[in-house]
Amino acid sequence: MSRENTSPTPIDIAGLLAGLLSFASSVPFSILRPSNVDWLLGEDPAVSYLGWEFFRHDEWRIPFGLNPTFGLELSSSIVFTDSLPLIAFPAKLLTSGTDTPFQYFGIWILFCMLMQGIFASKIAYCLGHKLPACLLLSVLICSLPFHLTRLSYGYGHLALFAHFLILAALYFAIRPAAFSRAAWVLLLSTALLTMAYLFLIVLFIFIAACGQNMRVHSIKSSFAIYIGLTGAWLTTLAYMIGYFATSAESLFVGFGSYNAHPRSLFSSQARGEIFWSHLLTQNGAGGALYGDGEGFGFIGLGGVALTLLSCAMLARSWFEGSLHRHLGSRSDEGGAIGKPLLLISALLAYLSLAKSVSIGAYEIPIPTPLVLNDLLNRFRSNGRLLWPLAYLLVFLSAQVIRRSQRRLVVLVLAAATCLQLVDTAEARDLMKEKLAFGYNFESSMEQEISEAVQLSSPKVQSLRIFPPDARPEDHWIELALAALENSIATGAFTISRVDPNRSTSDLTLLEYLRAHEGDSLVVTMPDGSPDLSHPYVRKSWGIIEANEFLILYPTRGG
């Protein structure tokens, strides 16, 4: 039977199996339970979860993504808490009337794993691999450390885990027959509703797909209209979900602040002393952190072995004068990694680097075109732009091996995949264990906050921290949870982007208390200000000691 007549269903099933295997070997099934939130109550995952909870209990606003009760004056939207607008909007419609904790991030992780496997399998099939090779390559792609590290305990960026969006874009670009204007609008919209960095990457790959499509099919004059309408739709969508809720001046760092390094693809150390290769780390190779963590692009020991083997095969073909057999030709399925896609991926990889890169004793400047630097200034973690090239490197390596040793490709992929799974087992087990254990979060101030709310006269509407730009690293989560429990807004939060023009940090404590008399609890340090002994404070505010903080609640002298 010809490949054209073969149903793609087995390919999808192979991808599903690969995704499920990756999930089962890396993540505990307990995170799928909607009421299990303890694994989210720490660092970056806490921002995503609490951003969602405050959004869920707030009224609907326009733009729809605004989330003013989480952060008060400094708040922005659920886009900037990475709370997954794609799921947050329908979930709010379904759960806004309930008070029990609810999280959808576990289901999201499973969905991302399954889709990662499906699109990896589709790309492999597109490039000419048969079913066994598609399955093996999907397992390898699903176990790439730079993808899995987004779930690392205390370092999780759950919205960024949606690498299947990158694979879907690569699939549409690799297989011109799959170029569908409606499908691209859907993919770009989904990426925009998920995470800004993923949208940026998908947008660049869309540009490559347009270039690839121009070489294969004629572009009609209506294409310009399509681009214009798509741009207008995406701009409107971005506004409605809250991308413009904070100003450009709110960025405390710009493009190029968190970058990658040319060796990031082969370095097993992620941020937080997490090592994704037992063998390389034990032998002292690949254990240094290149870039600053956000540029982590390690493709795993299996991926490295596959890359080195393909390079050896290319070198041998070059010496034999048969290099053309391994590059540039289209598979039986009509798929190929074309020049536009390679150029765009190389450009993104270039932009992922620091402004200068040290290699040994040499310092190599990496200038960024000013026009791109200005356009990308909102994207401070430029190291993430390395990901498309990292994925293509694995697919290209497998493609070279298939064309050079067609009979041995399944055996080689099986060896590389087994090597990958065995070598990363220690890191995956540790991640799985910690996600299952959770943070065992216990609040030390919930009772005092609730007491202050009950004693307040009149009833307060929010909990604030003084100074308002203070972020008590060890306590903001429990203060936010206490505010959530008492159905009041909170100024106890953390977020990557705030608008300094809204800050009231220049006020004294006395001025701050006068500004918020009658509507807020104010949490401050005992030695924070001599204003605590002022007659106004003693007359109009009650004080409760909690932990190392003081909770001031309005009494109006009553």
HUSULPE-V208220 format. One line per field, one symbol per residue. ss: DSSP state (H for helix, E for strand, C for the rest). phi: phi as a letter, one per 20 degrees, with the letter a starting at -180 (. if undefined). burial: + if it has 24 or more other ideal C-beta (glycine too) atoms within 12 Angstrom, else -. A space follows every 10 residues. Layout:
ss = ???
phi = ???
burial = ???
//
This chain:
ss = CCHHHCCCHH HHHHHHHHHH HHHHHHCCHH HHCCCCCHHH CCHHHHHHHH HHHHHHHCCC CCCCCECCCE CHHHCCECCC CCCCHHHHHH HHHHHCCCCC CCCCHHHHHH HHHHHHHHHH HHHHHHCCCC HHHHHHHHHH HHCCHHHHHH HCCCCCCCHH HCCHHHHHHH HHHHEHHHCC HHHHHHHHHH HHCCCHHHHH HHHHHHHHHH HHHHHHCCCC CHHHHHHHHH HHHHHHHHHH HCCCCCCHHH CCCCCCCCCE CHHHHHCCEE CCCEECCHHH HHCCCCCCCC CCCCCCCCCH HHHHHHHHHH HHHHHHHHHH CCHHHCCCCC CCCCECCCHH HHHHHHHHHH HCECCEEEEC CEEEECCCCH HHHHHCCCCC CHHHHHHHHH HHHHHHHHHH HHHHCCCCHH HHHHHHHHHH HHHCHHHHHH HHHHHHHCCC CCCCCHHHHH HHHHHCCCCC CEEEECCCCC CCCCCHHHHH HHHHHCCCEE CCCCCCCCCH HHCCCCCCHH HHHHHCCCCE EEEEECCCCH HHHCHHHHHH EEEEEECCEE EEEECCCC
phi = .fffefffgg ffffffffff ffffeccfff fffgeedffd ealfgfffff gfffffeeff ccffegbffd olfefcbffe dlelggdfff fffecfeddf gbcdffffff gffffgffff fffffgeofe ggffffffff ffdfgfefff dggncfdfff ffffffffff ffffdgfefc ffffffffff fffdafffff ffffffffff fffffecfee ffffffffff ffffffffff eofdfcefff febdgneccd cgegfcdeee fnleddbfff ffemdmeeed ncofefcfen ffffffffff fffffffffe mdfffdcnfe ffendbeffg ffffffffff ffeffbcecm edddfcfdgg fffffeffdf efgfffggff ffffffffff fffecgfdff ffffffffgf fffegfffff fffffffmel fcedcgffff ffffefbfff dbdcddffef cfgecfffff fffffelcfc deabbfccef fefdfeffff fffffcfncb ecdbegdfaf ffefgfffed ceccebledd decfclmf
burial = -------+-- ++-+++++++ ++++++++-- ++-+-+++++ ++++++++++ ++++++++-- --++++++++ ++++++++++ +++++++++- ++--+----- ++++++++++ ++++++++++ ++++++++++ ++++++++++ ++++++++++ ++++++++++ ++++++++++ ++++++-++- +--+++++++ ++++++++++ ++++++++++ +++------- ---------+ ---+--++-+ ++++++---+ ---+++++++ ++++++++++ ++-+++++++ +----++-++ ++++++++++ ++++++++++ --++------ -----+---- +-+-++++-+ ++-++-++++ ++++--+--- -----+-+-- -----+-+++ ++++++++++ ++++++++++ +++++---++ -+++-++-++ +-++++++-+ ++-+++-++- +-+-++-+++ -++-++---+ ++++++++++ ++--++++++ ++++++-+++ +++++++++- ---+----++ -++--+++++ ++++---+-- ++----+--+ ++++-+--++ +++++---
//
